[in-house]
Amino acid sequence: MQLWVGLGNPGPSYTMHRHNVGFMACDVIADMHEFGPVQKKFQGWMQEGRIGGEKILLLKPATFMNESGRSVGEALRFYKLPLEALTVFHDELDLAPFKIKVKQGGGHAGHNGLRSIDQHCGADFRRVRIGIGHPGHKERVHGHVLGNYSKAEIDDLAAMLGAVGAEAEWLAKGNDARFMSDIALRLQD
């Protein structure tokens, strides 16, 4: 069993924020792979399903980004899952928009959701880093991260999320390189 967590902030005013792309990825995966109904659990919303024969629990913490670790830690402890079973989908400033990179462990690079998970669970979990690009100046980061995707970005966002959902089986099987490669192939112009 694996726990896949999408990071974001709850509520309709945050729905299209770049910071909520982790929530968006979970929603697309759940839809494309016909996961069960949403249940309120672990201070968040959980859905259960199977991808390529692997049981996957999808969790969207409702604790707001800065407290995501409380929800994630609760779920890991309840299911007695090791940290290696955790995959977190999150926005990444240091990647070009709509690029996907997977990495095991690492720092939080100022990302408060990752910082919270590190504090509550440890840092050695798999991360699906979803590029949102850097606005260029440090003082513009906050507005960029908490800003909505523009109308001009919606088609690229939908294509990237669709590719993540379509290639999720490779992630479930632990083949991170194939997951990234096949997404990149799908997104070529």
N, C-alpha and C positions, 0 to 999 in steps of 0.2 A: 504494500500500500504506500502511496506517495501523497504528500500534502503540497498542493500548488497554491500559492498565495498571490493575489493581485493587490498591489498597493494603490490607494487612492483616498479620497475624502468622501464621506457620505453626504447625500443631499443633492437635490436637483440643481442648485447653483454651481456645483462643482463638476457636473457630469461631463462637460466637454473640455475641462482643463487638461493641459499637457500632463500635469501631475497625476491625473487619473487614468493614464493609459494602461496601467496594470489592471485596474478594474475592467477596462474595455477588453483587454486580452482574455481575461477569465470569462467574460460574458460571451464572447465569440466562440471560445473553446467549448463552453457548456452548450451553446446552441448547435454548433456543428456536429458535436458528438453525442447529442441527445441525452444530456445529463438529467438526473432526476430534479424534482422541484426544489426550490430554494427553501432552506430551513434556517431559522434563527438559532445560531449556536456560537459559542465561544466569542461572545461580544462581536459577532459579525454575521455574515450570510454564507451558508455553506451549501454546496451541491455535490452529490456523489455520482460517479459514472465510471465508465471503462473506456480506455483508449488503447487499442492494440493488445488487448488481453490484460492490461495493467489496471488495477483499481486506483482511481484518482479521486482525491477529495479536493475540491476547489473552495477556497476561502477568501472572502473579501472582508477584511476587518472594518467594523463600523466605529472604531475607536478614534477616528481621525488619524492622519498620517503619523503624527509625532508619538502616538501610543500604540502603533501597530503590533509591537512586540508582545504586549499583554495578550492580545487575541491569539497570535501565532503560538506563543508559549503554552497557552491553555490547551490548544488543539493538539500540539505535539505531546504534551504530558498525558492527555486523556487517552490518546491512541497508542501511547508508549512507543512513539516513533523516534528513531535516531535523527540527528541533524542532517545526515546524508539523504534522508527521505524528503527534505524540504527544498522546494524550488520557489523563488520569489520573482515575480514579474514587476519591473519598475521602470520609471522614466530615467533617462541618462543624459545629462547635459553634455558630456564629453564624447558623444557619438552624433554623427550627422543625423538629421531627421529621418525617421523610418528605417534606420539601420538596426540590425539585431545582432547582439553578441551574447554568448553564454560564457560564464566563467564560474569557477568553483572558488568560494571564499573571497577574501579581500577586505578592503576597508569600506567605509561608508561614503567617503568623498563629500561629506557635508549633507548627505541625504538623510533627513530626519527619520524616515520610515525604516531605512536600513540600520541607522544608529540604534533605534528602539529594539529592533529584532536582535542585533548584536548584543545589546545589554541584557535582554531577557532570555536569549537562547544560545548565544555564541555566534561566531562569524563564519564558520566553515560550512555554509550552505550554498547551493547552486543559485546563481542569479541570471535571469534573462533580462539583459539590459536593452531597453527600447529607446533608441535615439530620439531626442527632441531638439538637439542642436543647442549651441550656446549663443546668447544674444550679442556677445562681443564685449560687453562691459559688465564688470561685477555688480554694479549698482542696478543693472537692468535684469538680473537673474530672477529675482523674486516675482516681478511682474510677468516675465516670460513663462516661468514654471506654472504660476497660478493664472495664466491667461488661457483663453479658449483657443482651440485650433481655429485657424481662419477658414473661410469658405474655400479658398484656393488650395488648402491642404487636405480637405475632406476625402477626395478621391484617393490620394496617396495613403492616407490613414486607413481607409477601408481596405485597400489592396494589401497593405502590410498586415493588418489584423486578420484578414482572410488567409494570408499565407501562414501566419502563426498557427491558426486553427487547423489548416489543411496539413501542416507538417508536424503537428503535435505528437503524432505517434513516435517519431524519432526521439523526441524529448522523453517520452514515457519509457522508451527502451534504453535510455541512457546514451544515445548516439548524438551527442551535442554537435559534433562537427557536421554530420549529415543534415541535422535540423537547420543549422545556419546556412549551409551550402544550398540546400533546396529552397529555402526562403529567398536567398539572394538570386537564384535562378528564376524564381517566379516573379521577382520584382524588376528584372531587367527590362529596359524599354524596348 
